[in-house]
Amino acid sequence: MVFKTLAQFVVLGCPWILGFFTNGRKELEILFLILNSQQGTFIFLIYCVLNNEVWQQYKKFFRCLCCIKQH
């Protein structure tokens, strides 16, 4: 839970800190936009892809698919 909290803090906080210091520099503005547009992707990775319970369900699902294909 601590990892998820820290990761969410980084994903949601750091781009805004970067955005505060852009001062009209186009490179930083573009980086700010890219990071903010990918926040949903990062949260999905943290809460779904890196979650053991979700991985167990994926394994169970793919085992069922393999069994169906063999029959």
C-alpha positions as CSV (number, residue, x, y, z in Angstrom):
1,M,0.0,0.0,0.0
2,V,2.9,2.3,0.7
3,F,4.3,1.7,-2.8
4,K,1.0,2.6,-4.4
5,T,0.7,5.7,-2.3
6,L,4.2,6.9,-3.2
7,A,3.8,6.0,-6.8
8,Q,0.5,7.9,-7.0
9,F,2.1,10.9,-5.3
10,V,4.9,10.9,-8.0
11,V,2.5,10.3,-10.9
12,L,0.1,13.1,-9.9
13,G,2.5,15.5,-8.2
14,C,5.7,15.7,-10.2
15,P,4.2,16.8,-13.5
16,W,2.5,19.8,-11.8
17,I,5.8,20.7,-10.1
18,L,7.4,20.6,-13.5
19,G,4.5,22.7,-14.9
20,F,5.1,25.4,-12.3
21,F,8.7,25.9,-13.4
22,T,8.1,25.9,-17.2
23,N,8.3,29.7,-17.5
24,G,7.4,29.7,-21.2
25,R,10.0,27.1,-22.2
26,K,8.4,25.0,-24.9
27,E,10.4,21.8,-24.1
28,L,9.2,21.8,-20.6
29,E,5.6,22.6,-21.6
30,I,5.6,19.7,-24.0
31,L,7.0,17.4,-21.3
32,F,4.4,18.6,-18.9
33,L,1.6,17.9,-21.4
34,I,2.9,14.4,-22.2
35,L,3.2,13.5,-18.5
36,N,-0.3,14.9,-17.6
37,S,-1.9,13.1,-20.5
38,Q,-0.5,9.8,-19.4
39,Q,-1.5,10.0,-15.8
40,G,-4.4,7.6,-16.3
41,T,-2.1,5.1,-18.0
42,F,0.3,5.3,-15.0
43,I,-2.5,4.8,-12.5
44,F,-3.7,1.8,-14.5
45,L,-0.2,0.3,-14.4
46,I,0.2,0.8,-10.7
47,Y,-3.3,-0.5,-9.6
48,C,-3.9,-3.2,-12.2
49,V,-0.7,-4.4,-13.8
50,L,1.4,-4.4,-10.7
51,N,-1.3,-5.9,-8.5
52,N,-0.8,-9.6,-7.5
53,E,-4.6,-10.3,-7.2
54,V,-5.1,-9.1,-10.8
55,W,-2.2,-11.3,-12.0
56,Q,-3.7,-14.3,-10.3
57,Q,-7.0,-13.7,-12.2
58,Y,-5.1,-13.3,-15.5
59,K,-3.3,-16.7,-14.9
60,K,-6.6,-18.3,-14.1
61,F,-8.3,-16.9,-17.2
62,F,-5.4,-17.9,-19.5
63,R,-5.4,-21.4,-18.1
64,C,-9.1,-21.7,-18.9
65,L,-8.4,-20.5,-22.4
66,C,-5.6,-23.1,-22.9
67,C,-7.9,-25.9,-21.6
68,I,-10.7,-24.9,-24.0
69,K,-8.3,-24.8,-27.0
70,Q,-6.9,-28.3,-26.2
71,H,-10.4,-29.9,-26.2
